[in-house]
Amino acid sequence: MKIHLRYFASIREAIGSGSESVETAAATLAGLRDELIARGGAYAEALARGRAVRVSVNQTMADESAALTDGAEVAFFPPVTGG
């Protein structure tokens, strides 16, 4: 299936791109994250397991067990703090 990825803040800076469209065989966000980590380089570092990364699907916060659907927008971003 084809999905649209968006990257924000430090993740965008590390990867060097704010968005891309990809073909994936992943059924869940966890599988997609693993596919991206397997690319190596900046993807592996920015999305590594153990790093705090927030994810949304179609602009709704989701955990990694969330299912993916064709045409979905998935966004990755670091935790946000403010005051």
Residue pairs with C-beta under 8 A, 6 or more apart in sequence:
1 23
1 24
1 68
1 69
1 70
1 71
2 21
2 22
2 23
2 24
2 70
2 71
3 21
3 22
3 24
3 32
3 68
3 70
3 71
3 72
3 73
3 74
4 19
4 20
4 21
4 71
4 72
4 73
4 74
5 19
5 20
5 21
5 22
5 36
5 73
5 74
5 75
5 76
6 18
6 19
6 73
6 74
6 75
6 76
7 15
7 17
7 18
7 19
7 46
7 75
7 76
7 77
8 18
8 75
8 76
8 77
8 78
9 77
9 78
9 80
10 46
10 78
11 46
11 47
11 53
11 76
11 77
11 78
12 18
14 42
14 45
14 46
15 42
15 43
15 46
16 42
24 31
24 32
24 35
24 68
25 31
25 35
26 32
26 34
26 35
26 68
27 67
27 68
28 64
28 65
28 66
28 67
28 68
29 55
29 57
29 62
29 63
29 64
29 65
29 66
29 68
29 74
30 64
30 65
31 68
32 68
32 74
33 47
33 53
33 55
33 64
33 76
36 43
36 47
37 43
37 44
37 47
37 48
37 49
38 44
46 53
46 76
47 53
47 76
52 78
52 79
53 76
53 77
53 78
54 61
54 76
54 77
54 78
54 79
54 80
55 61
55 62
55 63
55 64
55 66
55 74
55 75
55 76
56 62
56 74
56 75
56 77
57 66
57 68
57 72
57 73
57 74
58 72
58 73
59 73
59 75
68 74
